[in-house]
Amino acid sequence: MSGLETLDRSLDMPYDESHFDRTEVLPSYRVDLRNPKNELPDRFFNANVVSDWSQLSWKDVGKPYEVKTMSVDRTDWEKEHGQKMPVKTAWEYFNRSFHEWFVKDVPTERTLAKEDLIHHLKQFNVREVKASVGDFMRLSLWNYAHRVEDGIWDPRGKRALFEGLDVQKPNILFLGAAEGYEAMQLQAMYPGGQVVMVDYDAFCKTNRFAEFPDTYPFLGTNEQTGSPRVWYKNQMNIEYVVEDIRNLKFGKEFDIVISVGLLEHVPDAYKEEILDFHRRFLKPGGYVIMTTPRNQWKSRMYYRVMADVMNHTYRELMDIRQMGLYVYQSGFDILRHGYMKVHNGIVARPR
């Protein structure tokens, strides 16, 4: 269903339980309140492709696909400075570029891009036509990926990945948090604890998280009744820490440590270190949750067309066996593994 025509946009919390099982496409993103009880089985696929991770080898699965097409901003920076762009600088470029797309009024931008293209066609300006075609293609792909498919936030897929955890009022640590979407979804499902988001780019706290829409509804749980309810960002207990994860001083104090799109941004030489940070701050019996982009033709096309928006950093695309093998060989038992629309997902515990 779509529509919600009678919704009062003046309210700070415009959605409630009366809007369950509905969805609506807004100018910048999709609201999806379907499947409030997580009863549908088809949003996170428990692939079960591996029954015994100890028997799997890299010879069996091969290495991930490396995305090598870099953004113009990165290549220009490296030409100007005569050196490879530092990792932190690359993340700063990426965060600013990516955030610009999250806040776009996409229908308006597409209309303007189409008008611009028509104008340049009439002027027979080949160079400008080429640029306008690229702009329109990127806007159309972003519209499909984020607003139509809702593949980036993917609330139904993420909720299905997160469901069934044995936690009460969990303390949640989000490594490389960006805007913090997944940790907010987790806290909505398991309310009453605290979320600590960590990113070493201050822009993620001051812009990506701060400008995440206060009116976005997260489907979660009423902690008094156990029934589904809608939660909002401003109802959650969130602390945002700007720090390199290598400098964190936390002990083993978190029930859940999560990362989204982090593991694929480092070569093999650093993956074990990244995975160790997921274990380092975890309580005994706690959960590690991770996602990475899937290696599929749609993802390869996306990162090629959106290269100037997305590709400032090292990046790999994996299948679930490759992702799981990294996790298993770093000392984790995998409790659940599978995939969503554009992401692999794993829930694990340290052995």
ABEGO torsion letter per residue (X at the ends): XBGGAABBAABABABBAAABGBBBBBAABBBBABGAAGABAAABBBAGABABAAABBAAAAEBBBBBABBBAAAAAAAAAAGBBBBAAAAAAAAAAAAAAAAABBAAAAAAAAAAAAAAAAAAGBAAAAAAAAAAAAAAAAAAAAAAAAGAAAGAAAAAAAABGBBBBGBBBBBBGAEAGAAAAAAAAABBGBBBBBBBABAAAAAAAAAABBAABBBBBBBAAAGBBBBBBAAABBBBBBBBBAAABABBBABABBBBBGAAAABBAAAAAAAAAAAAAABBBGBBBBBBBBBBBAAAAAAAAAAAAAABABBBBBBBAAAAAAAAAAAGBBBABBEBBAABBBBBBBBX
